[in-house]
Structure formats: structure tokens, C-alpha cells
Amino acid sequence: MRVREDSIKIGNTEIDYVSFGRGTQPLVLIPGLSLRDVKGSGTLLAYMYRMFSKDYKVFCIDKKRIIPIDYTVEEIAEDYSMALRALNIEKACILGISQGGMIAQYLALNHSELVQKLVLGVTLSRNNETVISCINEWIHMAESGNFKALGIDILRKTYSEEYIKKYAWLFPILSKIMKPENSERFIALAKSCLTCNTYDRLEEIKCPVYVIGGCKDKVVTGEASYEIASKIGCSIYMYENLGHAAYDEAKDFNKRVYDFFRN
């Protein structure tokens, strides 16, 4: 499969993206807060989302390289709207994961003409005590330069207990290679997660929406997914024994997304 890695000029900086797939219908992946950038991850992303490659032209779009310290999720959504237009993407199916789901909500609210269908995975529409505590801990660790502890805490809060028991021996190794490529950018993006507040506007989203969450989510909570679906009045699926990494752990996650987009 041919995988393309490129960038788009946005203002005084650039947005990196990966594209693959043989279809003509655009599908946009908006990733969550991560210690790794999209750049250099093209082959892995194409493998993870290979199910979509036959029917879609898939774009995984990163946040812009330079993020102001006081940037909001809504402002990041504006960047995405400019990126989609620069790529000549119209009426895309959009999958937003975690922070990507926050961004996707604002995209559907403020630029509805760009969104055909929307999947919101393990995300929220407004702050709660769990996410505030979690994100602030990660910010503190990053600001202190304690990247080993940050990496381990992200893994432990994201993955299920079963997954942690199975792969705990790998965590010390993974934590050593999980240092943010740009710690200031990571901190700014982490802080932006706490600016999401779409709850009172959710009923304005008119495109078809599907919410997927994990009941044992230690980052945004499973209740946050129920809250979104209830306010919009859309379909929801919750993984009873999974948490924030349901999109990675659940073998049928992509199939659920695919079926929703295709039907």
C-alpha cells in the first residue's frame, strides 16, 4: 500500500499528515494527545487502519507543529478546517479519538459543511474531576522533566488491567522511548484538552454521530461518552471491560466505525 507523508503550511507553521487508501471518499482521523507525532508513523497508521483503505482515502492529520501555550481545542479545530480545505477535502467521514474527539465536535459545530458522519471515540464534551486531575498530573510531570513517570502513568491510565498485567514487563522499556518529541508542544496540547466545552451546543450537531467509549476509562470517564450520546440522541457502544485505549485494544473497534460510515 502506498503511504504518503507530507505537510501543509498553516500561518507561521505547518501541519503534518499521513494519507493512504485506494478509495475516493475521504476519511479523516484526528488523533488524541500523544507523546509521538504523526510524522514518521505512516506505515504503522496504514497498518492499524488498513480496513478502511479499500473504500476510503484516509488522512491522519496532526496538530500544527507550533502550538501557543494558551491555545484552545476550538482553535485547533479551526486549524483542521483550514487543513481540510487545503487538501480539498469536502464532506469527510471523521473519526476523532480522545482529544481528537473534542476537536471533531467543534469541527462539526463550526464547520458542519465539512463533516458527513462523525465517530467520537473515548472523548468528552466538558471537563470532569477525573480528566482535570489526569491532565494536570501529566502536565506537571512533563514540566518537571519526569518523562519516565509520565510514560508509565499514561500507559497505566490508558490501558485495561488485563493488558497491563500481560505487558507490564514492557512498561519500563516503553517509558524510556516515550519522551515527547517536543515537550513544550505536548504541554500546550495537554492544557488545551481542558478547554473543551461543547456540552451546551451538542444538539446543534446535525450529521449522524456514533459514540464509542470504555466503561473503565481512567482519563475522561465512561460517563462522558454516555453524556454526549444522551445529549445528541445518537447511537452509542460501550466496552464494558476496557478503558481509554478501547480504540487500540478492542479487535472490533475499527469494524464498528467502518460499519457506521458505510451504512
C-alpha positions as CSV (number, residue, x, y, z in Angstrom):
1,M,0.0,0.0,0.0
2,R,1.3,3.4,-0.9
3,V,1.6,5.7,2.1
4,R,2.3,9.4,1.8
5,E,3.7,11.7,4.5
6,D,3.5,15.4,3.8
7,S,2.7,18.7,5.4
8,I,0.5,21.8,4.9
9,K,1.5,25.4,5.5
10,I,-0.8,27.0,8.0
11,G,0.1,30.5,9.1
12,N,3.6,30.6,10.5
13,T,3.9,26.8,10.9
14,E,3.0,23.5,9.3
15,I,0.6,20.6,9.9
16,D,1.9,17.1,9.2
17,Y,-0.3,14.4,7.8
18,V,-0.3,10.9,6.5
19,S,-2.5,9.6,3.7
20,F,-3.2,6.2,2.2
21,G,-6.0,4.2,0.7
22,R,-7.4,3.5,-2.8
23,G,-11.0,4.9,-2.3
24,T,-12.3,8.3,-3.2
25,Q,-14.4,9.0,-0.2
26,P,-12.3,11.0,2.4
27,L,-12.0,9.6,5.9
28,V,-10.2,11.9,8.4
29,L,-8.6,10.5,11.5
30,I,-8.0,13.1,14.3
31,P,-5.7,11.5,16.9
32,G,-5.6,12.3,20.6
33,L,-3.0,13.7,22.8
34,S,0.2,11.7,22.3
35,L,3.9,11.6,23.1
36,R,4.6,10.8,19.4
37,D,3.8,12.8,16.3
38,V,2.0,11.7,13.2
39,K,5.2,12.4,11.2
40,G,7.2,9.2,10.8
41,S,4.2,7.0,11.8
42,G,2.7,6.5,8.3
43,T,3.4,2.8,7.9
44,L,2.1,2.0,11.4
45,L,-1.1,4.1,10.9
46,A,-1.7,2.5,7.5
47,Y,-1.5,-1.0,9.1
48,M,-3.7,0.0,12.0
49,Y,-6.4,1.4,9.8
50,R,-6.0,-1.0,6.8
51,M,-9.6,-2.0,7.0
52,F,-10.6,1.4,5.5
53,S,-8.0,1.5,2.7
54,K,-10.1,-0.2,0.0
55,D,-13.1,2.1,0.3
56,Y,-11.6,5.4,1.6
57,K,-8.8,7.8,1.0
58,V,-7.6,8.1,4.6
59,F,-6.0,11.1,6.1
60,C,-4.5,11.2,9.6
61,I,-3.8,14.8,10.3
62,D,-1.7,16.0,13.2
63,K,-2.0,19.3,15.2
64,K,0.2,22.1,13.9
65,R,3.9,21.9,14.8
66,I,3.9,25.2,16.8
67,I,1.2,25.4,19.5
68,P,0.8,28.6,21.6
69,I,0.7,27.8,25.3
70,D,-2.8,29.2,25.7
71,Y,-4.3,27.5,22.6
72,T,-7.8,26.1,22.9
73,V,-9.3,22.9,21.4
74,E,-11.7,25.2,19.4
75,E,-8.8,27.0,17.9
76,I,-7.2,23.7,17.0
77,A,-10.4,22.8,15.2
78,E,-10.1,25.9,13.2
79,D,-6.6,24.7,12.1
80,Y,-8.2,21.4,11.0
81,S,-10.8,23.2,8.9
82,M,-8.0,25.1,7.1
83,A,-6.1,21.8,6.6
84,L,-9.1,20.0,5.2
85,R,-9.7,22.9,2.7
86,A,-6.0,23.0,1.8
87,L,-6.3,19.2,1.0
88,N,-9.5,19.8,-1.0
89,I,-11.4,17.5,1.4
90,E,-15.2,18.0,1.4
91,K,-17.8,16.2,3.4
92,A,-15.5,13.8,5.1
93,C,-16.3,10.9,7.5
94,I,-14.4,11.9,10.6
95,L,-13.1,9.7,13.4
96,G,-11.9,11.7,16.5
97,I,-10.2,9.8,19.3
98,S,-9.9,11.4,22.8
99,Q,-8.6,14.9,22.3
100,G,-9.3,14.3,18.6
101,G,-13.0,13.7,19.5
102,M,-13.0,17.1,21.2
103,I,-11.6,18.7,18.1
104,A,-14.1,16.8,15.9
105,Q,-17.0,18.2,17.9
106,Y,-16.0,21.8,17.3
107,L,-15.4,20.9,13.7
108,A,-18.9,19.6,13.3
109,L,-20.4,22.6,15.2
110,N,-18.5,25.4,13.5
111,H,-17.8,23.8,10.0
112,S,-20.7,21.4,9.5
113,E,-20.2,21.6,5.7
114,L,-17.0,19.6,6.1
115,V,-18.5,16.7,8.1
116,Q,-20.6,13.9,6.6
117,K,-20.5,11.5,9.5
118,L,-18.8,11.6,12.9
119,V,-17.5,9.0,15.3
120,L,-16.5,10.2,18.7
121,G,-14.2,7.7,20.5
122,V,-13.3,7.8,24.2
123,T,-13.8,11.5,24.5
124,L,-15.8,14.2,26.4
125,S,-17.8,17.3,25.8
126,R,-16.9,19.1,29.1
127,N,-14.5,18.8,32.0
128,N,-14.9,16.4,34.9
129,E,-12.8,15.8,38.0
130,T,-11.1,12.7,36.5
131,V,-9.8,14.4,33.4
132,I,-8.8,17.6,35.2
133,S,-6.7,15.5,37.7
134,C,-5.3,13.3,35.0
135,I,-4.2,16.0,32.6
136,N,-2.8,18.2,35.3
137,E,-0.7,15.3,36.6
138,W,0.7,14.8,33.1
139,I,1.4,18.5,32.7
140,H,3.3,18.5,36.0
141,M,5.4,15.5,35.1
142,A,6.2,17.0,31.7
143,E,7.1,20.4,33.2
144,S,9.3,18.6,35.7
145,G,11.1,16.6,33.0
146,N,10.0,13.4,34.6
147,F,9.2,11.7,31.3
148,K,9.7,8.1,32.5
149,A,7.0,8.6,35.1
150,L,4.8,10.4,32.5
151,G,5.1,7.5,30.1
152,I,4.3,4.9,32.7
153,D,1.3,6.9,34.0
154,I,-0.1,7.3,30.5
155,L,0.2,3.6,29.9
156,R,-1.4,2.7,33.2
157,K,-4.3,5.1,32.9
158,T,-5.0,4.3,29.3
159,Y,-4.9,0.5,29.0
160,S,-7.0,-2.1,30.8
161,E,-5.9,-4.0,33.8
162,E,-5.7,-7.2,31.8
163,Y,-3.5,-5.5,29.2
164,I,-1.3,-4.1,31.9
165,K,-0.8,-7.5,33.6
166,K,0.1,-9.0,30.3
167,Y,2.6,-6.4,29.1
168,A,3.7,-4.8,32.4
169,W,7.2,-6.1,31.8
170,L,7.5,-3.9,28.7
171,F,6.5,-0.7,30.5
172,P,10.0,0.3,31.8
173,I,11.3,-0.2,28.2
174,L,8.5,1.8,26.6
175,S,8.7,4.6,29.2
176,K,12.3,5.2,28.1
177,I,11.3,5.8,24.5
178,M,8.1,7.7,25.2
179,K,9.7,11.1,25.8
180,P,7.7,13.8,23.9
181,E,9.5,14.8,20.7
182,N,8.7,18.4,21.7
183,S,7.8,18.7,25.4
184,E,6.6,22.3,25.2
185,R,4.2,21.3,22.4
186,F,3.0,18.4,24.4
187,I,2.3,20.6,27.5
188,A,0.4,23.2,25.4
189,L,-1.7,20.4,23.8
190,A,-2.4,18.9,27.2
191,K,-3.5,22.2,28.6
192,S,-5.8,22.7,25.5
193,C,-7.6,19.4,26.5
194,L,-9.0,21.3,29.5
195,T,-10.7,23.9,27.3
196,C,-13.3,21.7,25.7
197,N,-16.8,22.8,26.5
198,T,-19.3,21.7,23.8
199,Y,-21.9,20.2,26.0
200,D,-24.5,23.0,25.7
201,R,-24.1,23.0,21.9
202,L,-24.2,19.3,21.2
203,E,-27.8,19.4,20.0
204,E,-26.6,21.7,17.1
205,I,-24.7,18.8,15.6
206,K,-26.9,17.6,12.7
207,C,-24.7,15.0,11.0
208,P,-25.1,11.3,12.0
209,V,-23.0,10.6,15.1
210,Y,-21.8,7.4,16.8
211,V,-20.2,7.4,20.2
212,I,-17.8,4.7,21.3
213,G,-16.4,4.6,24.9
214,G,-14.8,2.4,27.6
215,C,-16.7,1.9,30.8
216,K,-13.4,1.8,32.8
217,D,-11.9,4.9,31.2
218,K,-9.5,6.5,33.7
219,V,-8.8,9.6,31.6
220,V,-12.1,11.0,30.5
221,T,-14.5,8.5,32.2
222,G,-17.1,6.3,30.6
223,E,-19.8,8.6,31.8
224,A,-18.5,11.3,29.5
225,S,-19.4,9.1,26.5
226,Y,-22.9,8.4,27.8
227,E,-23.3,12.1,28.4
228,I,-22.5,13.0,24.8
229,A,-24.8,10.3,23.3
230,S,-27.7,11.3,25.6
231,K,-27.4,15.0,24.7
232,I,-27.2,14.3,20.9
233,G,-29.6,11.4,20.9
234,C,-27.3,9.2,18.9
235,S,-26.1,5.6,19.0
236,I,-23.5,4.5,21.5
237,Y,-21.4,1.4,22.1
238,M,-19.5,1.0,25.4
239,Y,-16.8,-1.6,26.0
240,E,-17.6,-2.9,29.5
241,N,-14.1,-4.1,30.4
242,L,-12.0,-1.6,28.5
243,G,-10.8,2.0,29.2
244,H,-9.3,4.8,27.3
245,A,-7.4,2.6,24.9
246,A,-10.5,0.8,23.7
247,Y,-9.7,2.1,20.2
248,D,-6.4,0.1,20.4
249,E,-7.4,-2.9,22.5
250,A,-10.8,-3.8,21.1
251,K,-10.4,-6.0,18.0
252,D,-13.8,-4.9,16.6
253,F,-13.4,-1.1,17.2
254,N,-12.5,-0.3,13.6
255,K,-15.2,-2.7,12.3
256,R,-17.8,-0.7,14.3
257,V,-16.5,2.5,12.8
258,Y,-16.4,1.1,9.3
259,D,-20.0,-0.2,9.5
260,F,-21.3,3.1,10.8
261,F,-19.6,5.0,8.0
262,R,-20.7,2.6,5.3
263,N,-24.4,2.3,6.3
